[in-house]
């Protein structure tokens, strides 16, 4: 039901029905202290009613009116989607940390925004990461830290995680798991260290930009030459980041995330404590998300089955202390979600 105040305020601003011309958002995500570069509509039957215009503040009063009338969804024209996404990116920290916004709304914004930003990096096929890209990634990570430490955040995010494997969504999932596990194993680390690890987690597979899709999406087993091509992606990733001020911690996450605790990994064959703790954490989260995702060559496994595979069929690959803590983190998540 549209608000009567909206109709009188915007007399004559009814638009004909056309659901494909608008996309829904939660009005909770609109910051009363920020101007927006997009129009906001309410749905009234088969029509859309203009509620606020561009450069008009979506005030607390306007939000309260929606709540009082039981309206939990507003609409934005698709031709202004870029403006809305820019707004969300700029207000990302406020949205994620405003406890007045329901946790499930914040969780969906977190996944949608990080996925779109990382997707744009992979789709751009940049020969190298530039400072603008790195600043954007750092912004995503630093804005997310407090939210990801919120009780209930991980299990809430889990309901929105897609199990269809895409390199960019995989990177976001690995980042999410990594931050949760870091909070258990490195809780005394400084915030900047968490940001550096988070940047490394989001960019850990950036080198796959240089791996042909025919190999990444091959439904069958890779031949020797194809496998050697895949194994180059950590080195490609490191090279892509040589012209930006990326910390050694972040570079380690990109270059060494396929090292194994027993020394059988690549590219250098590091083992045990030679592998930095953040890398050991990312390695565990990386494998878990890959196994629980539907890939071209394998179906998605359920969480328990994935952990069983990691324990029984990948002996020696993981730091056991990290792996056990990861199981604890996932176990607490499933208990809270009632699974």
C-alpha positions in Angstrom: 0.0 0.0 0.0 1.4 3.4 -1.0 1.6 6.2 1.5 -1.0 8.9 1.2 1.6 11.5 1.9 3.7 10.2 -1.0 0.8 10.5 -3.4 0.0 14.1 -2.4 3.6 15.1 -2.3 4.2 13.8 -5.8 0.9 14.4 -7.5 0.9 13.1 -11.0 4.1 11.1 -10.6 2.5 7.7 -11.0 4.4 5.5 -13.5 2.7 2.7 -15.5 3.2 -0.8 -14.4 6.5 -2.3 -15.5 8.1 -4.5 -12.9 11.1 -5.2 -15.2 11.9 -1.4 -15.1 12.5 -1.4 -11.3 14.5 -3.4 -8.8 13.5 -3.8 -5.1 15.6 -2.7 -2.2 15.1 -2.4 1.6 14.5 1.2 2.6 16.5 0.3 5.7 19.7 0.7 3.6 19.0 4.4 2.8 21.0 6.7 5.0 19.0 9.7 6.3 22.2 11.7 6.4 23.2 11.2 2.8 21.9 12.6 -0.5 21.1 10.1 -3.2 21.5 10.3 -7.0 18.5 8.1 -7.7 14.8 8.1 -7.5 12.9 6.0 -5.0 9.4 4.6 -5.8 6.7 2.9 -3.9 4.6 0.2 -5.5 0.9 1.0 -5.6 -1.1 -1.8 -7.1 0.2 -2.1 -10.7 1.8 1.3 -10.6 4.9 2.9 -9.1 4.7 6.2 -7.2 7.6 8.5 -6.9 8.6 8.9 -3.2 11.9 10.8 -3.3 13.8 12.4 -6.2 17.5 12.6 -7.0 19.5 14.7 -4.6 16.7 14.6 -2.1 17.4 13.4 1.4 15.7 10.1 2.4 15.0 11.6 5.9 14.3 9.7 9.1 10.8 11.0 8.9 10.3 9.4 5.5 11.7 6.1 6.7 9.5 6.2 9.7 6.4 6.7 7.5 7.3 3.6 5.6 7.6 1.5 8.7 4.4 2.8 10.2 2.6 1.8 7.0 4.2 -1.7 6.9 6.2 -1.0 3.8 9.4 -3.0 3.7 10.4 -2.7 0.1 10.9 0.3 -2.2 11.9 0.4 -5.8 14.6 2.1 -7.9 14.6 2.4 -11.7 17.1 0.0 -13.4 18.6 2.8 -15.4 19.8 4.3 -12.0 21.2 1.0 -10.7 24.8 2.2 -11.0 24.0 5.3 -8.9 22.4 3.1 -6.2 25.4 0.7 -6.2 27.8 3.7 -5.9 25.7 5.0 -3.0 25.8 1.6 -1.2 29.6 1.3 -1.7 30.1 4.8 -0.3 27.8 4.1 2.7 28.9 0.5 3.1 30.3 0.8 6.6 27.2 2.7 7.8 24.9 0.1 6.4 26.8 -2.9 7.8 27.2 -1.4 11.3 23.8 0.2 11.9 22.3 -2.3 14.3 18.8 -0.7 13.6 19.0 -2.4 10.2 18.0 -6.1 10.4 20.9 -8.5 10.3 19.6 -10.4 7.2 19.3 -7.1 5.3 22.9 -6.2 6.2 24.1 -9.7 5.3 22.6 -9.5 1.9 24.0 -6.1 1.3 27.4 -7.4 2.4 27.4 -10.3 -0.1 25.8 -8.4 -3.0 28.2 -5.5 -2.7 31.4 -7.4 -2.2 30.5 -9.8 -5.0 29.8 -7.1 -7.5 33.0 -5.2 -6.7 35.1 -8.3 -6.9 33.3 -9.4 -10.1 34.1 -6.1 -11.7 37.8 -6.7 -11.0 37.7 -10.1 -12.6 35.6 -9.0 -15.6 37.8 -6.0 -16.3 40.7 -8.3 -17.2 43.2 -5.7 -15.9 46.8 -6.6 -16.7 47.7 -5.3 -13.2 45.9 -4.1 -10.1 46.0 -0.3 -9.8 45.8 1.9 -6.7 42.1 2.7 -7.3 41.2 -1.0 -7.4 43.3 -1.6 -4.2 41.6 1.3 -2.4 38.2 -0.1 -3.3 39.2 -3.6 -1.9 40.6 -2.0 1.3 37.4 -0.1 1.7 35.3 -3.3 1.4 37.5 -5.0 4.0 37.8 -2.3 6.5 34.1 -1.5 6.3 33.3 -5.2 6.9 35.4 -6.0 9.9 33.1 -5.0 12.7 30.1 -6.5 11.0 31.8 -9.9 10.4 32.6 -10.0 14.2 28.9 -9.5 15.0 27.3 -12.5 16.7 25.2 -14.3 14.2 26.7 -12.6 11.1 28.4 -15.7 9.6 25.3 -17.9 9.9 23.1 -15.2 8.6 25.4 -14.6 5.6 25.3 -18.4 5.0 21.7 -18.3 4.0 22.5 -16.1 1.0 25.7 -17.9 -0.2 25.3 -19.4 -3.6 26.8 -22.9 -4.1 27.3 -22.3 -7.8 31.1 -21.8 -8.2 32.3 -18.5 -9.7 35.8 -17.2 -9.0 34.6 -13.9 -7.7 31.9 -15.2 -5.4 34.3 -17.9 -4.2 36.8 -15.1 -3.3 34.1 -13.4 -1.2 33.2 -16.6 0.6 36.8 -17.3 1.4 37.2 -13.7 2.7 34.1 -14.2 4.9 35.3 -17.5 6.4 38.8 -16.2 6.8 37.8 -13.2 8.8 35.7 -15.4 11.1 38.5 -17.8 11.6 41.0 -15.0 12.1 38.9 -13.7 14.9 39.3 -17.0 16.7 43.0 -17.7 16.0 44.4 -14.1 15.9 42.0 -12.1 18.0 44.9 -10.0 19.5 46.2 -8.9 16.1 45.9 -5.2 15.1 43.1 -4.1 12.9 45.5 -3.2 10.1 46.8 -6.8 10.1 43.2 -8.0 9.7 42.7 -5.6 6.8 45.9 -6.9 5.1 44.7 -10.5 5.4 41.2 -9.6 4.2 42.7 -7.9 1.1 44.8 -11.0 0.5 41.7 -13.2 0.8 39.6 -11.2 -1.6 42.4 -11.1 -4.1 43.8 -14.6 -3.5 42.6 -15.9 -6.9 43.2 -12.7 -8.9 45.8 -14.5 -11.0 43.1 -16.7 -12.5 42.3 -13.7 -14.8 45.2 -15.1 -16.8 43.9 -18.7 -16.8 41.8 -19.6 -19.9 38.1 -20.2 -19.1 38.3 -23.4 -21.2 40.5 -24.7 -18.4 38.7 -23.2 -15.4 35.4 -24.5 -16.6 36.5 -27.8 -18.0 34.0 -30.5 -16.9 36.6 -33.3 -16.9 40.0 -34.0 -15.4 42.8 -31.6 -16.4 45.7 -33.0 -18.4 49.2 -32.3 -17.3 49.7 -29.2 -19.4 46.4 -27.7 -18.3 47.2 -28.4 -14.6 50.6 -26.7 -15.0 48.7 -23.7 -16.4 46.4 -23.6 -13.4 49.3 -23.8 -11.0 50.7 -20.5 -12.4 47.8 -18.4 -11.1 49.4 -17.6 -7.7 52.5 -16.2 -9.5 50.3 -14.3 -12.0 48.4 -12.8 -9.1 51.6 -11.7 -7.4 52.9 -10.1 -10.6 49.6 -8.3 -11.1 50.1 -6.6 -7.7 53.7 -5.5 -8.0 52.9 -1.9 -8.9 50.7 -1.2 -5.9 51.4 -0.7 -2.2 50.3 -4.2 -1.2 51.6 -5.5 2.1 53.8 -8.6 2.4 51.0 -10.2 4.3 48.5 -9.7 1.4 51.1 -10.8 -1.1 51.8 -14.0 0.9 48.0 -14.8 0.8 48.0 -14.5 -3.0 51.2 -16.3 -3.7 51.1 -19.1 -1.2 47.4 -20.1 -0.7 48.0 -23.5 -2.4 50.9 -24.5 -0.2 50.2 -27.5 2.0 51.2 -28.1 5.6 53.1 -31.3 4.6 55.1 -29.4 1.9 53.4 -31.0 -1.1 51.8 -27.7 -2.3 52.8 -25.1 -4.8 54.5 -22.9 -6.0 57.4 -23.2 -3.5 56.7 -26.4 -1.4 56.7 -24.5 1.9 55.6 -26.5 4.9 54.4 -26.3 8.5 55.2 -23.0 10.3 57.2 -21.8 7.2 53.7 -21.0 5.9 52.4 -17.8 7.6 49.3 -18.3 9.8 47.0 -16.2 7.6 47.9 -18.3 4.6 47.2 -21.5 6.5 43.8 -20.1 7.4 43.0 -19.0 3.8 44.1 -22.4 2.5 41.6 -24.2 4.8 38.7 -21.8 3.9 39.6 -21.9 0.2 39.4 -25.7 0.0 36.2 -25.9 2.1 34.3 -23.4 -0.1 35.5 -25.1 -3.3 34.2 -28.5 -2.1 30.9 -27.1 -1.0 30.3 -25.3 -4.3 29.1 -26.8 -7.6 32.0 -26.8 -10.0 32.2 -27.9 -13.6 33.9 -31.1 -12.6 32.2 -32.0 -9.3 28.9 -31.5 -7.5 28.6 -29.4 -4.3 29.2 -31.4 -1.2 27.3 -30.8 2.1 29.3 -29.1 4.9 29.8 -32.3 6.9 30.8 -34.3 3.8 33.3 -31.5 2.8 34.9 -31.6 6.2 35.1 -35.4 6.0 36.8 -35.2 2.6 39.3 -32.6 4.0 40.0 -34.8 7.0 40.2 -38.3 5.4 41.3 -37.7 1.8 43.5 -34.6 2.2 45.7 -35.7 5.2 48.7 -33.5 5.7 47.3 -30.6 3.7 46.2 -28.4 6.6 47.5 -27.2 9.9 45.4 -29.4 12.2 45.0 -26.6 14.8 43.6 -24.3 12.1 41.4 -27.1 10.7 40.0 -28.0 14.1 39.2 -24.4 14.9 37.5 -24.0 11.5 35.3 -27.0 12.4 34.5 -25.3 15.7 33.6 -22.0 14.0 31.3 -23.8 11.5 29.8 -25.9 14.3 28.9 -22.8 16.3 27.4 -21.3 13.2 25.2 -24.4 12.5 24.1 -24.6 16.2 22.9 -20.9 16.1 21.1 -21.4 12.8 19.4 -24.5 14.1 20.8 -26.9 11.5 
